Amino acid sequence: MANHRCGSVSEEEPCCDISKKTKICLCVFFGLLVAVIIAVPVGILMWRHPLQEWKGKGTTAHFYEILLGRCYTYTQIVRPELGHKDCQKIGKAFTTAFLSKDPCSSTEQDYQPLLELTAQTVPCNKTLFWSKSSQLAHDYTRVQGDLFTLEDTLLGYMADGLKWCGDPRSSEMNYQSCPDWREDCSNNSFSVFWNAVSKRFAEDACGVVHVVLNGSISNTFDERSTFGRVEVFNLRPEKVHQLQAWVMHDVGGVHSDSCSSSSVNNLKRILKERSIAFSCQNNYGPIRLLQCVKNPEPSSCR
Amino acid sequence: MTARGLTPSLLLQLLVVAGAAGARWRGQGTTPHLQSIILGRCAEYDALVNPDPRGRNCTAIWEAFKVVLVKDPCSVLPSDYDRFIDLSRHSIPRDKSLFWENNHLLVTSYSENGLRFLPLCSVLYGRIGDFLSWCRQENASGLDYQSCPTSEDCENNAVDSFWKRASMQYARESSGVISVMLNGSEPSGAYPVKGFFADFEIPYLQKDKITRIEIWVMHEIGKPKVESCGEGTVKILEERLKKMGFQYSCINDHLPVKLLKCVDHSTHPDCVLNSAAASREIPPLWAEHGASHIVPFLVALASAVHM
């Protein structure tokens, strides 16, 4: 009848008035209880905080619903000629590109299926690039409905203003934080996406293309911007024969001639080397009018 | 405000579908993927545009909207949307309300997505319905994707009742300076005496919350001015507001809006700005390649002076 499961209890030692069998059950029970008490918090900690912590803002709340809603709005209402696109497939391809992956090791290949599903023809002479002039460029395409910025194409429209990233140890999106380009890593899923779509947008452009530049800042043409790094170098000289820049100055600000500034001349030089003609206009009329809508007071707006 | 705000391409689609299928009703059919669009718009509004600190339940909002989708297409009343409005309503900042008739796209551009003004299409319940169409089939339980009734088919149709209810709510929640944009080139008159603004917005304006009403009568660039302030239907509107005890003013071609219209007609004489004229007069010296000519000239002039 001697049983040593719960340690060396000598038969001679009397213990309480419980039988040996009861003692065994109690030992097992307490042993399991201790194990559970230790295991559960550890398990919870590991399960609830498996995600890496980054310096940037996390995935936008309701990311997937917004993505799908925008896809349908775009393909059914904004550009009904794309009504045949399968938004469910597109949404899946988008999330597959970054879920369960290291958000600092994103590659353009990850986004290839998505790019294929969202291919879209922008008519020649209708491509509008922008750099440090987002508000103005988009105000213009909102009014001039036949021009396209990247954010007026299906994929750009879907992703505009959203933030996303995944985590290798989870199948969930990381809503807490996402890598910051500067402080964490540059090959993050967000930046890689925009580089990939900007590249394609430039590759697809044809005819005379335009760019809205900001003449009120010092680096009107910034070689480190997406326009300077990616778009300019992916224009196809056999399809794009001219890039026309519209350099806009703030209304009521100092009028300077940015078309002949050194940074714009730099752009001209780069394009010349790529056999693409360049022309430039300060304060292109229609866009100047848009600026005046916001600020009709200055004499230059009357 | 037009119920569906049809763009030219939508209008074409409507004609094609209605013509091809021998459709039951005159209006565009239910927008495909209605649920996803509505959920997405609600989610986007909550995440990006105007988050509600209490948190909006977009699923509940959709469930509340859904109730009209099981009703007979000609038996939907504005009050059927009461619960939907209750869940999706939010306050409108003072002086930001913008009412309009016959210029949906201009209003959308001018209001800048709610930054400058907050027209009905920029508040959550308006945003949800904007450009969409929906109705149940006449004799079956599913949605009708072929066509939906307009007011000419029957009064109590799902879409018109939606906008009536939404308009009433929007008017009730407006305060401060109220702006109204009318189209003075519209042949049938700038102020539709029977319309959403006249029947479902003006009657619900809260006099004690409103300081004054500003009417802008806009005209198409290069097109005839059918009506202006103090004329025709605009006069009818002005008199109605006066009778109701509102302080009001009327401006023809309110400048900021006119400038926006000019973007598409920048070379039209009505649209030329002083600065544009000035920059065209700037001598070629300051043009792109001009600087290379002036320097030798100045040098020559300087040396001539020194002699």
Interface residues (C-beta under 8 A of the other chain):
Chain A: T60 A61 H62 E65 I66 L67 L68 G69 R70 Y72 T73 Q76 I77 P80 E81 G83 C87 D139 Y140 R142 V143 Q144 G161 D257 C259 S260 C280 N282 N283 G285 P286 I287 R288 L289 L290 C292 V293 K294 P296 S299 S300 C301 R302
Chain B: S9 L10 Q13 T31 P32 H33 S36 I37 I38 L39 G40 R41 A43 E44 D46 A47 L48 C58 T108 S109 Y110 E112 R116 F131 L132 L255 P256 V257 L259 L260 C262 V263 D264 S266 T267 C271 L273 N274 S275 A276 A278 S279 W286 E288 H289 A291
